[in-house]
Amino acid sequence: MSKYSRLSTSPSAALKAKLDYPVIDTDIHTNDFTPDFEDYIANYGGSKLVDELRKAEFGRLNPKSEGKDWYQQTPEERQYHRTLRSPWWARVTKNTLDLATYTLPSLLAERLAEQGSDYSVLFPNNVLAAAGASNENRQALQRAINHYHADLYRKYSDRLTPVAGILLNDPKEAIEELEFAVNTLGLKVINIPGGVKRPIKAIADKYPADKYPEIARYASYIDFYGIDSEYDYDPFWAKVVELGVPIATHYGSQGWTGRSSISNYMNNHIGHFADGSEAFAKALFFGGVTKRFPQLRVALLEGGADWGAHVYIHLVDRFLKRNLEGLKNYDPTEANADELFDIFEKYGQELTKGKSFTKEELLQTVLGSSFLRHSRSPIGDELEDFGKAGIEKIEDIRDQWVDNFFFGSESDDRTIAAAFNDKANPLGVKINAIYSSDVGHWDVPDLTQPLAESWSLVEEGVITEADFKAYVFSNPYKFYTQANPNFFKGTQIEAKLNKYQPAPVAAKPAAQKVAVSV
């Protein structure tokens, strides 16, 4: 046993030894060793790709105004420019063994047992670095990054698999990279941004970005692909389903209104993954993507699972009030002018004294105090917020929200109780919470702790033992295998399941008939 082994002292390994099912971790973060990574990128596409990589990474980590990042600015300059306080000290450092583990694939593979996992999906820190590259080099850089990670972790494929980064700036480009990642590199999971920032054309046409970069920085919107996009993303979703690829995203919302403090990182951080993922998931739902592609499986990581239950409940509540039949309760044409006039004659004399109204004038006056005035009322499919999703009954919401989405919850997240609360969730369902340790980030100072930390939720009565099994095994297994039934072929998960399955019981021989004389 290596002198660096913590297997004998790992609380998670001790817990794992008592379980009769495997553990699947859907979210481990690894560091690319920069010298090796950049050498690979240079050999792959030349020094220009390395320059693009450095520029993209530096720009992402050091947002600037007038050439200065947050640390170079005075408090007055930060206020003047409203410079966002970006994340800082996001990696574990004091625990040197873990720091090395996230960077060295062989050490991570060796220590997976200490973590208490049988299989883990990896998110390298540079997996989507190409998002910040120029348009002409973005696709080449993303392909090089994916190729590097596929080569780096291939020998550990029985227990580790890295995600392929797929950028969705253009669906045609995304399809090309998806096919290369799956068919050529053999990667099995993709990581996408939950949205793409695009210019608002009405402003960009008047103030071109090359002349007015500061205006362009703010004059933008986020395209969440599923609804209101200028691109058709259905060919991409279709290709994902055809290739049997589960989708993952860590889409955050730091910098959005309400998450743009110029001084406090935690103010911007708490809840931001949930908000970002919610915007993406709702776009897929309301845009009818999950209706058209029921086989699509999407994991929304690092935001917890309670928001998944929260949105599901509110989708049902709002549909029950604002379906086409329910909307008649709010249709101005349904108001009875005669009845309203009679009521005002009896109870409204104090308000109408000295004023004269026809029945229609009175109705319009009352409606005007309760409704926003519009040039006309909505007509046709403008009335159907649930129309593209094809929702006709609440069971449709269950099928197109609960079945398609999986929600990554970290080990210390007590709000997971909402996901498993089948008494509160409509139709008695449990939301698909999946174990996402987030090992490699600052919230996990010791990789031997998360699984055991999750078990404490059982000991405290927050979730049941059955919920725990669903969380660390059944739901992750369902997520990957519903997209691709062969996902775990040749892995430790397949081996462990074969081990845990009881041997078939031999059939009893048929009883022999014996002649009995009476």
Secondary structure, 3 states (H helix, E strand, C coil): CCCCCCHHHCHHHHHHCCCCCCCEEEEEEECCCHHHHHHHHHHHHCHHHHHHHHHHHHHHHCCEECCEECCCCCHHHHHHHCCCCCCCCCCCCCCHHHHHHCCCHHHHHHHHHHHCCCEEEEEECCCCHHHHCCCCCHHHHHHHHHHHHHHHHHHHCCCEEECEECCCCCHHHHHHHHHHHHHHCCCCCEECCCCEEEECHHHHCCCCCCCCHHHHHHCEEEECCCCCCCCCCHHHHHHHHHHCCCEEECCCCCCCCCCCCCCCHHHHHCCHHHHHHHHHHHHHHHCCHHHHCCCCCEEECCCCCHHHHHHHHHHHHHHHHHCCCHHHHHCHHHCCHHHHHHHHHHHCHHHHCCCCCCHHHHHHHHHHHHCCCCCCCCCHHHHCCCCCCCCCCHHHHHHHHHCCEEEEECCCCCCHHHHCCCCCCHHHCCCCEEECCCECCCCCCCCCCHHHHHHHHHHCCCCCHHHHHHHHHHHHHHHHHHHCCCCCCCCHHHHHHHHHCCCCCCCCCCCCCCCCCC
